[in-house]
Amino acid sequence: MTILSLHGVTKKFGGLTAVNDVTFSVERGSIHGLIGPNGAGKTTLFSLITGFYRPTAGRVELDGKDVTSLSTSLRARNGLVRTFQGTVLFPEQTVEQNIGNGLLAKASSSWVDWIVESNAYAKSRRDEVERLLVFSRLTDLKHSAARDLSHGQQRVLGIAIALAARPRVLLLDEPFTGMTASEKDRLVEMLREIRKSGTTVVLVEHDMRTVMRLCDVITVLNFGRVLTEGTPEHVRRHPEVMSAYLGTTA
């Protein structure tokens, strides 16, 4: 069953067409890859999906509902959450505090709770932060300032913050960039657990080895258009993909 779909999505910046008539769907409970050469329009497309940009034409649907006109914050409250190429953290705050900040995106409590922070409400927040610390294997670092984490740990923290919003669809922009091989293996395991918990994952990534072993379906963009889509094996063998992006030995 489809949870996210794009229909003829186009984005023009003056005379430049960055995204051109893009149509594809993401199945609920899948890990869906979005790949393509630099400048193919991948990050722009993420910004269109999550409301940072409004499309020149076309529409975005979440679980069958047209969200094209919704703000970024309303899309997040509806379960559409993203991370960025550059990890967005509060560097002076602790890991624990950063994850707590992520809870604001899904806040459903009343303004009274936020002002007086009742004991029950405060405990539920602490429990959720603790759950995410354990899940992301950051418990031992919870009192460390975000700036003191390694690059790979900061990337994981960014994902934990996004998970605090309890997304239905989590969009990750190059999550494996700069990670060591062991960090990549741990993140692959983490993303599979996220999918298993019921969250659909869509990721932009340049690490083809990781994309091919992780994704169920891959959509390939080139010059702002969909070049092809299918299983990793289909994409690997597609002649235009091999020449435009992967190379004949990929």
For each residue, the residues with C-beta under 8 A, 3 or more apart:
1: 27 28
2: 5 25 26 27 28 64
3: 26 27 28 62 63 168 169 200
4: 25 26 49 60 61 62 63 80 169 200 202
5: 2 24 25 26 60 61
6: 9 22 23 24 25 45 48 49 58 59 60 61
7: 23 58 59 60 61
8: 21 22 23 57 58 59
9: 6 19 21 22 23 45 48 55 57 58 59 60
10: 17 19 20 21 22 55 56 57 58
11: 17 18 19 41 44 45 48 53 55 56
12: 15 16 17 18 56
13: 16 18
14:
15: 12
16: 12 13
17: 10 11 12 20 224
18: 11 12 13 41 44 224
19: 9 10 11 22 41 44 45 48 55 224
20: 10 17 41 223 224 225
21: 8 9 10 57 58 225
22: 6 8 9 10 19 41 45 58 221 224 225 226
23: 6 7 8 9 58 226
24: 5 6 219 226 229
25: 2 4 5 6
26: 2 3 4 5 30 32 169 200 202 217
27: 1 2 3 30 32 200 216 217
28: 1 2 3 200
29: 195 198 200
30: 26 27 195 200 201 216 217
31: 191 192 195 200 201 202 203 214 215 216
32: 26 27 200 201 202 203 215 216 217 218 219
33: 202 203 204 205 211 214 215 217 218 219 232
34: 42 45 46 202 203 204 218 219 221
35: 42 204 205 206 208 211 218 219 220 221 235 245
36: 40 41 42 220 221 222 227 245
37: 40 222 244 245
38:
39: 223
40: 36 37 221 222 223 224
41: 11 18 19 20 22 36 44 45 221 223 224
42: 34 35 36 45 46 204 221
43: 46 47 85 173 204
44: 11 18 19 41 47 48 53 224
45: 6 9 11 19 22 34 41 42 48 49 221
46: 34 42 43 49 50 82 171 173 204
47: 43 44 50 51 52 53
48: 6 9 11 19 44 45 51 52 53 54 55 60
49: 4 6 45 46 60 80 82 171 202
50: 46 47 72 75 76 80 81 82 171
51: 47 48 54 67 70 71 72 74 75 80
52: 47 48 72
53: 11 44 47 48
54: 48 51 68 69
55: 9 10 11 19 48 58 59 60 68
56: 10 11 12
57: 8 9 10 21
58: 6 7 8 9 10 21 22 23 55 68
59: 6 7 8 9 55 66 68
60: 4 5 6 7 9 48 49 55 66 67 68
61: 4 5 6 7 64 65 66 67
62: 3 4 65 67 75 78 79 80 168 169
63: 3 4 79 168
64: 2 61
65: 61 62 78
66: 59 60 61 69
67: 51 60 61 62 70 74 75 78 80
68: 54 55 58 59 60
69: 54 66
70: 51 67 74 75 78
71: 51 74 75
72: 50 51 52 75 76
73: 76 77 105
74: 51 67 70 71 77 78
75: 50 51 62 67 70 71 72 78 80
76: 50 72 73 79 80 81 105 106 165 167
77: 73 74 105 106
78: 62 65 67 70 74 75 168
79: 62 63 76 166 167 168 169
80: 4 49 50 51 62 67 75 76 167 168 169 171
81: 50 76 105 162 165 167 169 170 171
82: 46 49 50 162 170 171 172 173
83: 87 88 158 159 162 170 171 172 173 175
84: 87 88 158 173
85: 43 173 174 177
86:
87: 83 84 154 155 157 158
88: 83 84 158
89: 93 98 146 147 154 157 158 161
90: 93 97 98 101 146
91: 145 146 147
92: 145 146 147
93: 89 90 97 98 101 145 146
94: 97 98 142 143 144 145 146
95: 98 99 133 138 141 142 143 144 146 149 157
96: 99 100 129 133 142 143
97: 90 93 94 100 101
98: 89 90 93 94 95 101 102 146 157 161
99: 95 96 102 103 129 132 133 157 160 161 164
100: 96 97 103 125 129 164
101: 90 93 97 98 104 161 164
102: 98 99 105 132 160 161 162 163 164 165
103: 99 100 106 107 125 128 129 164 165
104: 101 107
105: 73 76 77 81 102 164 165
106: 76 77 103 164 165 166
107: 103 104 114
108:
109: 113 114 121
110: 113 114
111: 114 115
112: 115 116
113: 109 110 116 117 118 121
114: 107 109 110 111 117
115: 111 112
116: 112 113
117: 113 114 121 122
118: 113 121 122
119: 122 123
120: 123 124
121: 109 113 117 118 124 125
122: 117 118 119 125 126
123: 119 120 126 127
124: 120 121 127 128
125: 100 103 121 122 128 129
126: 122 123 129 130
127: 123 124 130 131
128: 103 124 125 131 132 164
129: 96 99 100 103 125 126 132 133 164
130: 126 127 133 134 139
131: 127 128 134 135
132: 99 102 128 129 135 136 160 163 164
133: 95 96 99 129 130 136 138 139 142 160
134: 130 131 137 139
135: 131 132 160 163 190 193
136: 132 133 156 157 159 160 163 190
137: 134 156 186
138: 95 133 141 142 153 156 157 160
139: 130 133 134 142
140:
141: 95 138 144 149 153
142: 94 95 96 133 138 139
143: 94 95 96
144: 94 95 141 148 149
145: 91 92 93 94 148
146: 89 90 91 92 93 94 95 98 149 154 157
147: 89 91 92
148: 144 145
149: 95 141 144 146 153 154 157
150: 153 154
151: 154 155 178 179
152: 155 156 178 179 180 183 187
153: 138 141 149 150 156 157
154: 87 89 146 149 150 151 157 158
155: 87 151 152 158 159 175 176 177 178 179 183 187
156: 136 137 138 152 153 159 160 183 186 187 190
157: 87 89 95 98 99 136 138 146 149 153 154 160 161
158: 83 84 87 88 89 154 155 161 162
159: 83 136 155 156 162 163 170 172 175 187 190
160: 99 102 132 133 135 136 138 156 157 163 164
161: 89 98 99 101 102 157 158 164
162: 81 82 83 102 158 159 165 167 170 172
163: 102 132 135 136 159 160 166 167 170 194 199
164: 99 100 101 102 103 105 106 128 129 132 160 161
165: 76 81 102 103 105 106 162
166: 79 106 163
167: 76 79 80 81 162 163 170 199
168: 3 62 63 78 79 80 199 200
169: 3 4 26 62 79 80 81 199 200 201 202
170: 81 82 83 159 162 163 167 194 199 200 201 202
171: 46 49 50 80 81 82 83 202 203
172: 82 83 159 162 175 191 201 202 203 204 205
173: 43 46 82 83 84 85 203 204
174: 85 177 204 205 206
175: 83 155 159 172 187 191 203 205
176: 155 179 184 187 205 207 210
177: 85 155 174 206 207
178: 151 152 155
179: 151 152 155 176 183 184 187
180: 152 183 184
181: 184 185
182: 185 186
183: 152 155 156 179 180 186 187
184: 176 179 180 181 187 188 207 210
185: 181 182 188 189
186: 137 156 182 183 189 190
187: 152 155 156 159 175 176 179 183 184 190 191
188: 184 185 191 192 210 213 214
189: 185 186 192 193
190: 135 136 156 159 186 187 193 194
191: 31 172 175 187 188 194 195 201 203 214
192: 31 188 189 195 196 214
193: 135 189 190 196 197
194: 163 170 190 191 197 199 201
195: 29 30 31 191 192 199 200 201
196: 192 193
197: 193 194
198: 29
199: 163 167 168 169 170 194 195
200: 3 4 26 27 28 29 30 31 32 168 169 170 195
201: 30 31 32 169 170 172 191 194 195
202: 4 26 31 32 33 34 49 169 170 171 172
203: 31 32 33 34 171 172 173 175 191 211 214 215
204: 33 34 35 42 43 46 172 173 174
205: 33 35 172 174 175 176 210 211
206: 35 174 177
207: 176 177 184 210 211
208: 35 211 212 246 250
209: 212 213
210: 176 184 188 205 207 213 214
211: 33 35 203 205 207 208 214 215 218 232
212: 208 209 215 232 235 236
213: 188 209 210 232
214: 31 33 188 191 192 203 210 211
215: 31 32 33 203 211 212 218 232
216: 27 30 31 32 231
217: 26 27 30 32 33 229 230 231
218: 32 33 34 35 211 215 229 230 231 232 235
219: 24 32 33 34 35 226 229
220: 35 36 226 227 228 229 235 238 241 245
221: 22 34 35 36 40 41 42 45 224 225 226 227
222: 36 37 40 225 227 240 244 245
223: 20 39 40 41
224: 17 18 19 20 22 40 41 44 221
225: 20 21 22 221 222
226: 22 23 24 219 220 221 229
227: 36 220 221 222 238 240 241 244
228: 220 234 235 238 240 241
229: 24 217 218 219 220 226 235
230: 217 218 233 234 235 238
231: 216 217 218 234 235
232: 33 211 212 213 215 218 235 236
233: 230 236 237
234: 228 230 231 237 238
235: 35 212 218 220 228 229 230 231 232 238 241 246
236: 212 232 233 241 242 246 250
237: 233 234 242
238: 220 227 228 230 234 235 241 242
239: 242 243
240: 222 227 228 243 244
241: 220 227 228 235 236 238 244 245 246
242: 236 237 238 239 245 246 247 248 250
243: 239 240 248
244: 37 222 227 240 241
245: 35 36 37 220 222 241 242
246: 208 235 236 241 242 250
247: 242 250
248: 242 243
249:
250: 208 236 242 246 247
